[in-house]
Amino acid sequence: PHKSYLRALAPALDRGLVHGMAHVTGGGLPDNVPRVLPAGCSIEFRKDAMPRPPIFDLIVARGRVSEDEAYRVLNMGVGMLVFVAREHVDELRSLCAGAGETSYVVGKVIEGPREVRIL
């Protein structure tokens, strides 16, 4: 079934909290996220910041897929990245929780050449 984040994110969008969003589908993190980054910005994504669904570990192990490749072609459990100012993180997470969505702080925007650095 199609997953919609509208219920969770509409209040944050209405309040002007959101600076950018990336729906992480085919193409994974490295291909989807740079599209929303302004010039001169990269992100550091901490893969240990959220639990990874076990199916991805199975795919990596059984398919002999490198972890780098898995993050490039799969979402590895990430559905949506939402970019907000540091001072609005708790408010966004509260809005998500109120809509029944689990959220994690998985990284930060840094200076760089519009890329995702997976740590």
N, C-alpha and C positions, 0 to 999 in steps of 0.2 A: 504493500500500500504506500501511497504517496505521503511523505512526511512534510507537514507545514509548520513553520516556526512563527507564523503570523500572530497567533494568539499571545505568544510570549514576547514577541518583539514590537508589536504595534504600540504599546504604551511608551516604550523607550524611544521609538521613532517619533511619536507625537511630542515627547518632551525634548527632542533635539539632542539626545544623549549619544546617538550613534554616529560615528565618523566614517564607518565603512563596514561592509559585510561580504563574506565570501562563502557561498554554499559549496561545500566540498563534496563534489560528485566525481564522475570519471575525470581523471587527470590528477586526482589527489591534491595534496598541499602545494607542491612546487609549481603546478600549472595553473591552479585556480586563484591562489592568493595574490600573486604579483599583479594581477589585473586591477585590483582595487587599491594598490599602494601608489602613493604619489612618488614622483621622481625624487631620488635621494633617500628613500626609505626602504628598509628590509624588515623582516621579522625574525626573531629568535623563537622557535617553537620547541618547547620542552616536552619530549615524548613521554617522560615519566610523570607529567603533571595530571594525567587522567588515566583511569584504567583502560586497558586495551581489551576489547572483546576477544575471547580465546580463539575464535574462528580465524582471526588474522595470524595468530601464532601457528596454527595448523597449516594455513596456506603457505606461510614463509618456510616452515620446516618441511612439509611434504612436497611442496612445489620447488624446493631449493631456490627460492627467490631471496635475493639479498634484501635486507631491511630497507636500504636506500631505495631500491626499486619498488618495494611494497608501498612506501610512502609516496612514490611518484605515481603509481598506477591505481592505488586503492585509497580509500579514505581512512583506513586504519582506525575506524570508530569515531572519527570527527565528522559531524554533520554540518555544522555552521560555525564560522568564526565571525565574531562581532567585535569591532574595534571601538573602544570608548576611552575617554580620558581616565587616567588612573583614579581620579577622585570620584568617578561614577561607576566603578566596578561593582561595589557592594549594592548599589541601587539596581543595576542591571541584573545582578545575580538574584536579588530579591524578586524582581519582576518575573524572571524566568521560573523561579521556584513557585511563585504564586500561580503560574500557568501550568504547573506540573512538569516542567523541564529541568533536567539536571544540567548544571553548568560548571565549568572549571576555568580557572585562569591558567592558560597554557603557554603564554609567552608575552613578548613585548615588542613594540616597534623600536627599531634602532636605525641609525644612519647606515645607508648601504645602497647597493645597486638594484633595488626592486627584486629581491629574492627571498626565499625562505631558507633559513638556516635551522636544520633539525638537530637539536642537541640531545 
